[in-house]
């Protein structure tokens, strides 16, 4: 019944092309802008190269509803500490000269009407072809402040999932936002998803149906579908979260992490729309696999050293003890004592190596735990 629910996971994918302006993913920027508009944590504004604020979200600049500020133009100095303008301009100019689609900068935001200052971090995206206008998405630089961007409790900064999403967005690991309309159930592949999977524009514009369901790893698809259906059918609206593998036409495998939550219901209480995002976790999974392999190797090494090698060392020492009880000339005794000393040194080295292997194994276990449950620094 819900087999077609998984068709629109990606709506915004970054595409590299020659023209710097065409490199800007306007769909992704629009999605980020929408998230910021409904967020209690993210901040948003649009600014031109003169410093004039063209649009802004809540918490930016003076209160426009007051009589003194009604209809009055707002500038950079109305929203941030005036001395921050130089820093902003340096980063903007640098990004423009290097044909970058965005730039980041830390700014001190003014809180009106109190006049307090809050440290914030921003990423500004060029939105016009002449690079004169930027859309800025920012957030306070504070620790453990709860926030919500409209996709459920797992976006809370106090949770590991929330920190993972925000960190991934800031680290450019966001593959895209997805939205599914359960009423229309359109079974299509959009341009961004199709190109990410490896389809050409001609293939996507043709009449042939390109189902992306075959690109989900066969071992992951049943559980992915099961968890999504469970989310839809659960009255508590538990957020959807699932790791799965995506196989491109080039046979390259991508590890992805999908988040989602129902945001609209029918009058009868049935879900009608799901909203979420997809993160690229390939690097994290590679690190996790590497740590698991080395953990297994160290465990086997410690076992081999403690049970096999030390057992053989003990056998050698036993044989030497027997030789000591037999009549020997001085040269034989000297050689036997030399072998005994070297064997004892070998035994001490094995003990030390075993201890280090156990300590490294514990360290890898801690690293593996931190990889599985990432936290913001």
C-alpha positions in Angstrom: 0.0 0.0 0.0 2.8 2.4 0.9 5.3 1.0 -1.7 5.4 4.3 -3.5 6.0 6.4 -0.3 9.8 6.3 -0.8 9.9 8.0 -4.2 10.6 11.6 -3.2 13.4 11.3 -0.6 15.6 13.8 -2.4 14.3 17.1 -3.7 17.6 19.1 -3.7 21.0 17.7 -4.7 24.1 19.8 -5.4 25.2 19.6 -9.0 28.7 20.8 -10.2 28.7 22.7 -13.5 31.0 25.1 -15.2 29.2 28.4 -14.6 29.7 29.6 -10.9 26.2 31.1 -10.7 24.6 27.9 -12.1 26.5 26.0 -9.4 24.1 27.5 -6.9 21.4 25.0 -6.0 18.4 27.4 -5.8 16.1 24.6 -4.7 18.3 23.8 -1.8 18.7 27.4 -0.8 14.9 27.9 -1.0 14.4 24.8 1.2 16.9 26.1 3.8 15.2 29.5 3.7 11.8 27.9 4.4 13.3 25.9 7.3 14.8 29.1 8.8 11.4 30.9 8.5 9.6 28.3 10.7 12.6 27.6 13.0 12.9 28.7 16.5 16.7 28.3 16.3 17.8 29.4 12.8 18.0 33.0 11.7 17.5 34.4 8.2 18.0 37.5 6.2 18.6 38.7 2.7 21.2 41.5 2.2 22.6 43.4 -0.8 26.2 44.6 -1.3 25.4 48.0 0.2 24.5 46.4 3.5 20.7 47.0 3.1 18.6 44.3 4.6 16.0 43.3 2.0 14.1 40.7 4.0 14.6 39.3 7.4 13.1 36.7 9.8 12.2 37.2 13.4 14.9 38.4 15.7 16.8 40.4 13.1 17.0 44.1 13.5 14.6 46.5 15.3 10.9 45.6 15.7 9.3 46.7 12.5 5.9 46.8 14.1 6.7 49.8 16.3 5.7 53.3 15.1 9.3 54.5 15.1 10.5 51.8 12.7 7.4 51.3 10.5 8.5 51.5 6.8 12.0 52.4 7.8 14.9 50.8 5.8 17.1 48.4 7.9 20.8 48.1 7.3 23.6 45.8 8.5 24.5 48.2 11.4 20.9 47.9 12.7 21.3 44.1 13.1 24.9 43.5 13.9 27.8 45.2 15.7 29.0 47.9 13.2 32.6 46.7 13.2 31.5 43.3 11.9 30.8 44.9 8.4 34.5 44.8 7.5 34.7 41.1 8.3 31.5 40.4 6.3 32.8 42.4 3.3 36.2 40.6 3.3 34.5 37.2 3.2 31.9 38.2 0.6 34.6 39.7 -1.7 36.8 36.7 -1.2 34.0 34.3 -2.1 33.1 36.4 -5.2 36.6 36.5 -6.5 37.0 32.8 -6.1 33.6 32.0 -7.7 32.4 30.3 -4.5 28.6 29.9 -4.2 28.6 30.8 -0.4 30.8 31.9 2.5 30.7 31.7 6.2 31.3 34.4 8.9 30.8 34.8 12.6 28.8 38.0 13.5 27.7 39.6 16.7 23.9 40.0 16.4 22.2 42.9 18.2 19.2 42.1 20.4 16.5 44.8 20.2 15.4 46.7 22.2 17.7 45.6 25.0 20.9 46.2 23.0 22.5 43.0 24.1 24.9 41.1 21.8 24.7 37.5 20.8 27.5 35.6 19.0 26.1 34.0 15.8 27.5 31.9 12.9 26.2 32.5 9.4 26.5 31.0 5.9 25.6 33.4 3.1 24.5 32.2 -0.4 24.7 34.3 -3.5 21.2 34.5 -5.0 21.7 36.8 -8.0 23.8 36.4 -11.1 25.8 39.6 -10.4 26.6 38.2 -6.9 25.2 41.4 -5.3 22.6 39.8 -3.1 23.0 37.1 -0.5 20.6 34.9 1.5 22.0 34.3 5.0 21.2 31.4 7.3 22.6 31.7 10.8 22.3 30.3 14.3 23.5 31.3 17.8 26.9 30.1 18.9 25.7 28.6 22.2 25.8 25.1 23.7 22.8 22.9 24.5 20.0 25.3 23.7 16.9 23.4 22.5 15.5 24.3 19.1 13.2 22.9 16.6 13.1 23.4 12.8 9.7 21.8 12.3 10.8 18.1 11.7 10.3 16.7 15.1 12.0 16.0 18.4 15.1 14.6 16.8 16.1 18.2 15.8 16.4 19.2 19.4 20.0 20.3 20.1 19.9 18.4 23.3 19.7 15.1 21.4 22.5 13.4 19.4 20.3 13.2 16.3 19.6 16.9 16.4 23.3 17.7 16.7 24.1 15.2 13.9 21.7 17.0 11.5 22.9 20.5 12.3 26.6 19.4 12.1 26.0 17.6 8.8 24.2 20.7 7.3 27.1 22.9 8.3 29.7 20.3 7.1 27.9 20.2 3.7 26.8 16.6 4.1 23.1 17.4 3.4 22.0 15.6 0.3 18.6 17.2 0.2 15.2 17.7 1.7 12.3 15.3 0.8 8.6 15.7 0.9 5.9 13.2 0.2 2.3 13.9 -0.5 0.3 10.9 0.6 -2.8 12.2 -1.1 -1.5 12.5 -4.7 1.2 9.7 -4.4 3.1 10.9 -7.6 5.5 8.1 -8.6 8.2 10.1 -10.4 11.9 10.7 -10.2 12.8 14.4 -10.0 15.8 16.0 -11.6 18.0 16.2 -8.6 17.5 12.7 -7.5 17.8 11.4 -11.0 21.2 13.1 -11.6 22.5 12.0 -8.2 21.6 8.4 -9.2 23.5 8.8 -12.4 20.8 9.5 -15.0 21.4 11.9 -17.8 19.0 14.8 -18.5 17.8 13.0 -21.7 17.0 9.9 -19.7 15.0 11.9 -17.2 13.1 13.9 -19.8 12.1 10.8 -21.8 8.9 8.8 -21.5 10.6 5.7 -19.9 9.8 5.3 -16.3 12.9 5.3 -14.1 12.1 3.8 -10.8 14.6 4.7 -8.1 13.4 2.0 -5.8 15.8 -0.4 -7.5 18.7 1.8 -6.3 18.1 1.0 -2.6 20.3 -1.8 -1.5 18.1 -5.0 -1.5 19.2 -5.8 2.1 18.1 -2.4 3.3 14.9 -1.7 1.4 12.5 -4.1 3.3 13.5 -2.6 6.7 13.4 1.0 5.2 9.9 0.5 4.0 8.8 -1.2 7.2 10.1 1.7 9.4 8.4 4.3 7.1 5.1 2.5 7.3 5.5 2.2 11.1 6.0 6.0 11.3 2.9 6.6 9.2 0.7 4.2 11.2 1.9 5.3 14.6 -0.5 7.7 16.3 2.3 9.2 18.5 4.0 10.4 15.3 7.4 9.0 16.2 10.1 10.6 14.0 11.3 8.4 11.1 15.1 7.7 11.1 16.9 5.1 9.1 20.3 4.3 7.7 20.4 2.7 4.2 22.6 2.3 1.1 21.9 3.9 -2.3 23.5 2.4 -5.4 24.2 4.7 -8.3 24.2 3.7 -12.0 28.0 3.7 -11.8 27.7 1.0 -9.0 29.1 3.5 -6.5 27.5 2.9 -3.1 26.4 5.8 -0.8 25.5 5.4 2.8 22.6 7.7 3.6 20.7 8.6 6.8 17.0 9.6 6.3 15.0 11.7 8.8 11.3 12.6 8.5 8.1 13.3 10.3 4.4 13.8 9.4 3.6 17.5 9.3 0.0 17.5 7.9 -3.0 15.4 8.7 -6.5 15.1 7.2 -9.6 16.0 9.1 -10.0 12.3 9.9 -6.5 12.3 11.5 -4.7 10.4 8.7 -1.2 11.6 7.6 -1.3 13.6 4.4 2.3 15.0 4.1 5.7 13.9 5.4 8.7 16.2 5.5 12.3 15.3 6.1 16.0 15.4 5.0 18.7 13.1 3.8 22.3 13.1 5.0 25.4 11.6 3.4 27.1 9.4 6.1 29.5 7.6 3.8 32.6 8.9 5.6 31.2 8.1 9.0 30.3 4.5 7.9 33.8 4.0 6.4 35.3 5.1 9.7 32.9 2.8 11.6 33.8 -0.2 9.4 37.5 0.6 9.8 37.3 0.7 13.6 35.3 -2.5 13.7 37.9 -4.3 11.6 40.8 -3.0 13.7 38.9 -3.9 16.9 38.6 -7.4 15.7 42.2 -7.5 14.6 43.5 -6.3 18.0 41.2 -8.8 19.8 42.6 -11.7 17.7 46.1 -10.4 18.1 45.8 -10.3 21.9 44.3 -13.8 22.0 47.1 -15.1 19.8 49.8 -13.5 21.9 48.3 -14.6 25.2 47.3 -18.2 24.3 49.6 -19.3 21.5 52.9 -17.4 21.7 53.2 -17.3 25.5 52.3 -21.0 25.6 55.2 -21.7 23.3 57.5 -19.5 25.4 56.5 -21.4 28.5 57.3 -24.7 26.7 60.8 -23.4 25.8 61.4 -22.3 29.4 60.3 -25.8 30.6 62.7 -27.5 28.2 65.6 -25.3 29.4 64.8 -26.2 33.0 65.1 -29.8 32.1 68.5 -29.2 30.4 69.7 -27.5 33.5 69.3 -30.7 35.4 71.4 -32.6 32.9 75.3 -32.7 32.9 76.6 -30.0 30.5 80.0 -28.4 29.8 80.5 -24.8 30.4 79.8 -23.7 26.9 76.5 -25.6 26.8 75.5 -24.0 30.1 76.4 -20.6 28.8 74.3 -21.0 25.6 71.4 -22.5 27.6 71.4 -19.5 30.0 71.6 -17.1 27.0 68.5 -18.8 25.4 66.7 -18.7 28.8 67.4 -14.9 29.2 66.3 -14.1 25.7 63.1 -16.2 26.1 62.2 -14.4 29.4 62.7 -11.1 27.6 60.4 -12.3 24.8 57.8 -13.2 27.4 58.0 -9.7 28.9 57.6 -8.2 25.5 54.6 -10.3 24.8 53.0 -9.2 28.1 53.6 -5.6 27.3 52.2 -6.1 23.7 49.1 -7.8 25.1 48.5 -5.0 27.5 48.9 -2.4 24.8 46.5 -4.3 22.5 43.9 -4.4 25.2 44.2 -0.7 25.8 44.0 0.1 22.1 41.0 -2.1 21.8 39.3 -0.1 24.6 40.2 3.1 22.9 38.7 1.9 19.6 35.6 0.8 21.4 35.2 4.4 22.7 35.9 5.8 19.2 33.4 3.4 17.7 30.8 4.5 20.3 31.4 8.2 19.4 31.1 7.5 15.7 27.8 5.7 16.2 26.5 8.5 18.5 28.1 11.7 17.3 28.0 14.8 19.5 28.6 18.4 18.9 31.8 19.8 20.4 
